[in-house]
Amino acid sequence: MESQVNQPGSAEKSLLVGRQASRRAFKDKAAEYGITIGGTMVFVALLLIFFYLLYVIKPIFDGAHIEPVTSISHQNADAKTLMVGTDEQNEILYRVTALGTVDFYSSATGQLISSFTPTLPKGTTVTSSAKSSPSEQRFALGLSNGQVIVVGVNFAVSYPDNQRLITPKLTYPIGEEPLTINQDGAVYNMVFDYSDSRMSFAYQDADGAWKLNRQEGEENMMTEEVEWTVSEVFIDDAPNQVVSQLMTPDHRQLILSTVHRLFIYNTRDADSVELLQVLDVKKGDANIKQVDLLAGASSIMVSYDSGVISQYFQVNGEKGRLYELIREFDDVAPVSTMATEFYRKSFAVLSPEGELTLLYTTSQRNLFDDKFDLKNPGLMAFSPRSNALIIEADNKLNLYSVENDHPEVSWSALWQKVWYEGYPEPKYVWQSTSGSDDFEAKLSLMPLAFGTMKAAFYAMLFAVPLAISGAIYTAYFMTPKVRNVVKPTIEIMEALPTVILGFLAGLWLAPLIEDHLPGIVVLLMLLPISILTTAFAWNKMPETWKHRLPETYQELMLLPVIIFVGWFSFAISPVIEVALFDGNTRQFITNDLGITFDQRNAFVVGIAMGFAVIPTIFSIAEDAIFSVPRHLSNGSLALGATNWQTLTKVVLLTASPGIFSAIMMGLGRAVGETMIVLMATGNTAILEWSVFEGMRTLAANIAVEMPESAIGSSHYRVLFLAAFVLFVFTFFFNTIAEVVRQRLRERYSSL
Amino acid sequence: MGKWFKSGSPWIWMTGGAVSISLIAVLGLLLLIAWRGLSYFWPADVYEWQLEDNKGVKSTLIGEIYDREEVPTERLVSAGHTFTQDPGEFVTRYLVKTGNREFVGLDFRWILATDIVSRTQPADIAKLERTKNGNFYGYPIAVIEDGKRLALNSDTEIETSLVSHIERAVEISDQALDLQKSDIGAINYQIERLRLKQRGYELDGELTDARKADIKAQIDQLNKDYLVLEKDLFALRDKAARDSVVIRDMRGQEVILKLDSILDVSYVNHMSIFQKVGHWFVGIGRFINDDPREANTEGGVFPAIFGTVFMVMLMAVIVTPFGVVAAIYLHEYAKKGHY
């Protein structure tokens, strides 16, 4: 007896303790940890994306780093310096004196590698010397007999024994023989420009008159020799007391600066040199230290010893293209010398006490500001790759390494209006790349953000009424049999890849709309009218007829009506076009109404993206309305309300969290949609609300430009920034949607 | 009427209209894609037009109609076109695919209905589908087998002979392609691996003369094997190019086309409905199974389908565990507050 009583007890115990139990407990614990980790993995993956984006973006907001590398004493200390520079690898530093001697030093050892002096004709001396723009690395010597020698500094790279060897040498673009430009005497205060088929020399002769000597070369097809035609002209209205002179590298303009003014001449035609503008650059008591051209030669930078640098460039105004003051950099130490980069719009200024400041014009960034041990600074120059600065100070050539990767990007450059070179006023522009090397990157995200919102707005404008109305009817009024067919059909739309929608929108829908514009207007007007007419007619029909049609088919009655209205609008469109618009509606809109019309515009995108977004909104809203408890609507109907009153005042309010959530989901999807926008808009980065013009969205921009941007460049990082902005947008919308939904649910769930 | 409005009934009908519009949009889109896509494979009639333009120049055109549109006459007149007779408000314009790319300048051409003198649908026009230069339309007159013109009298004999010869050429071409891809491809793969091995030694500084000689010997052996296969490949290609067809095109000239470049011949104008349906299915099958040709304008999309399916399967394998585990976590383990 006792054993029978005991056995269940011991059997029970063996289930709870012993090896079986501990194995089960172990499995349970393992599952708990595994699933917790797996579940949080999703969240972690999201955070990883977030942090990776930030990691790629962060470098663009860093400033620049400048560090001293080496300091080399140079010879010929008593000769004035004309030009300094380095080779591309920063291995060789050179210094050109005003008499034409070029000394090359090795930056690693500090030793003099070689020294060249151009041979002058017998009995001549150097009366003036001039240097070219930094990227050309040339200089010219004007001689006392009216001749000039043009010299270029060049570096030859060879690899003996698989070790790189850079050999400096001088090149003579017009040959070693000097060229005569002034028959009557010496050449003073010369400035020059040289390109393959053109040379310009502006100089002052012994009488103080300014002349321009232009040589145009033409290659004779037969002999393959270059024949030069010379033209010389006096610059009559040149000012007295010219302090410095500049020529733009495209032979277009000559700038003579006096103490307080800049005289700008148009020298494009050598036959007629005319004074373009006299620019007053006086600033209180400050003296002008240097007048320089920025890379690309569109901007003139004037630096003052009071610590201000002004930027001027040509702006199209009523009187033509004249130089205007664009911006000033005034938070700078007194300027002693300035250097501009070869290809980018940054420049460096040095004060007499050795304070070095690195600035960028377009983004107005002060990238670096620090004091170095430099006394009596002379000339300064950037290295070709802008990764080093060579500063002549105290009879030494000092080399500084410069790390300045992303100067073009700043908060103001991204989000505010910027006055770009050549534009008449500050504007939001996105134009990230171009064919030339000295291009000013225009990286404003405003057009893209605007485009995203415009696309989303038009998509929601089209989708929300259709989806919500459809959801209301399907959930509340439709018979179950028909609902079981209609609901899955509309949800099929969701499965359609958006590439197809974009492709059809761009290639089929856009030309169709363009050809049948009157038909579209007719359709928009006729649709509501025809629906109401059918409704009214049905209402007025005798009861016997109404009962003959099974209830399921009543609801599908509108289908043939709408199909007919659609066909009718498109069929009548050519007739209306010929009657009202002379056979060409598009021309009428552009010429007579003055509205710009693009074939791929916001209307097409609204329809296509609306199509993509409707099923999202429809299914969530429909579920929300369907799950409103029946007793609420029954009670309302029992109290005498009509179907519509019940719907609007009871059902919709109860379902409002779901409907709101549906709209927010749709909006989130519309904002992030890429392929439809890529194919159906014109991808024009403009800020126009017009429904007939295109746009460029953040998503489409990333899709278009990412494959072609250089990895690690500013452009690349700004694209990641655009992705981050999109990420934040969508996150923000979804969070608001959730919060509002929770609040609404609390309010209405108590019913 | 006011009572009817107050009852809210019109708004209900409007919502019903919204559902109808959405339904029409969905079904319309699917129908549009299906129609536009599938009708491409249906063998279209090949017509022969006699044209005379407004300057009196006569020409013959053979091809399929691809599209038609009604253009307002005013637009053509303002573009500089002159009409001998008044065509009315609109002029019909046809887009004709003429094929024969290497002989005539344009593959496709627009012709105005006013320029058409006559249009016929000859029964013995053939459409040749080719590996290069697109389709060819014309009248096959003779088959040349191994340099000798075959004595064929009626059109049906030419048709059957042409079909059998093309089938032979296609089969031999497939064998050649097989040889190239698998056998010669394997040799290429081996040579590449040996080259990489040698480079690896070079970079590590371990390339001894013995290793170099050994690799070179292996590569030489593989090259010898390749030469044998290459001879076979060229023999097969020559065999495939043995026959040709003489075909008269729309310019009236006789063109000789080698059969190794022809994939299929179809006499579209005297196909029965069953043959056309069969041809349609074959066309769809080729589209799904073949590789693309001519920079993706001809041939099939099999690589794209393979890529899509592969990507989806890979994604499903990686993502399903994540999703399921996350769902279980949220449902079973997560505390209420953290949702």
Interface residues (C-beta under 8 A of the other chain):
Chain A: E32 G34 I35 T36 G38 G39 T40 M41 V42 P465 L466 A467 S469 G470 I472 Y473 T474 F477 M478 V486 T489 I490 I492 M493 L496 I500 L504 W508 L527 P528 I531 L532 T534 A535 F536 N539 E555 L556 L558 L559 I562 I563 G566 P574 E577 V578 D582 G583 N584 F611 I614 F618 T642 N643 W644 Q645 L647 T648
Chain B: M1 W4 K6 S7 G8 S9 P10 W11 I12 W13 M14 T15 G16 G17 A18 V19 S20 I21 S22 L23 I24 A25 V26 L27 L29 L30 L32 I33 E70 P72 E74 R75 E89 F90 P321 F322 G323 V325 A326 I328 Y329 L330 E332 Y333 A334
